[in-house]
Amino acid sequence: MKAENKKAIFILITILFLASFFRLFQLGQKSLWLDEAFSINLSSHSLKTIIQGEKNNPPLYHFLLHYWIKIFGKSEASTRLMSAIFSILTIFAIYKLGSELFNSKIAILSSFLLAICPFHIHYSQEARMYSLVVLLTILSCYFFIKFLKESKKMALFLYFLFSLAAIYTHYFAFFIIAAQNIFIITQKNVYKNQLAYWFLCQFLLFLFYLPWIWSLIQAIEGGKEKYLSHLYLRIPYTLLVFNLGYSGIIINMYAKQHLLQTILNHWFLILAVIVFIIPLFLLGLKTIWQKEHCWKIFILLYFFLPFILALLISIKIPLLAERYFIVTLPAYYLILSAGILSLRTLKTKAIFLSGILFLTAFSLKNYYFNPKFGKGAWRDVAKYIETYSQKNDAITFYPKHIAVAFNYYYKGNLEKFGVSSLAEIKNYKTNPYKRIWFIISHAPKFNYEAVLAKDYNILEKKIFPISNGIHVFLLALSESNTKKSTINHY
């Protein structure tokens, strides 16, 4: 083995250890957020129930989590561990992809940058499908390249397996497969000997996906009813969180309600990203485009096509959620690494890398140690109600589906109900409950207190502002219980 290869392997192993540390550190410390609780609850049921219950995503991740829970249980740390393992494997996968597309230097640097990426670390510590789909799409691209280079049927077979797994994990994987197909069509004269096998493989992917086609159609129909606020900022915001994750700038319920003020409050961080990272990315694009080999077209399609297609589709069906674009993160860091390595002097490289490391360290410090940043506060909500509730209280959720996150943590035995609108809570005026704990999250934004105060005595209110925010109101539903509560907030 050459000394250069030994050095690359040693550096890669060191990076993998670093990545493992960041992904396993405090794995179970943060409270689950709503989607994680949904995944754990759904995956705790039978495979048939998973198929019937998953309306927005394909089922592969929940199938895997179903068996994982049977072996390791469903604590925060154990359920997130599977995502952490996928994420660590992704560091090795991007190294292999970078080596095939470019060279070992770009491969090593991109694996390092992904290893310390706050955005990727965030989803490596989340019991959701995002770290899995990144791994699968990288492997799909890797064996796609291997097949085109070597024309080996084994590479095509492995491409088929990982691509099929990817589209059964998240719908955005289709955008990566679209990029592969557009690339091979534009380069059909170069790869004419592989075209027949390639399109046969695509046909088989279609056939094997037919069992889920109806669910995909239903997900599309359901997506028409969704609305994502500030659509015009979604792509810039996505590029910001690619570099800072969710722990550089506080994006809680207050920040979303006062967007301009949030931007002004964090102008320094935003400026730092613009000064240190955007020029490197643009330089990376220029460097790659100047290369003579055709892989430059593929890497550009890999990064830009999902954004273009999602933007076009979002005219009718909003798809611009930043976490979905995690499938483009490997391409982003390959391009960024090409930009860094194209800098002429070692001093210039050190300056720009120091800027990136500073931003990363700042974000990771907040992620691990600042309580203002988190995935949700459902553990705190459950503890709050367990501490201050009384025997004849009841708990109501608006909307209904948020109960799954609360129930994960709640150890009490109060009656629980869900409502689809605030008006429905009036039904409880005829029941035996003297007080209602009314919990609101992931609901349409309006002045909840003003609406509730028209009909009920608000004894207490508490807001847990992390992420989307959780509002907790203690309501008196009878004339005999109008005395102000004396809860001591912690």
Disulfide bonds with the S-S distance in Angstrom:
none
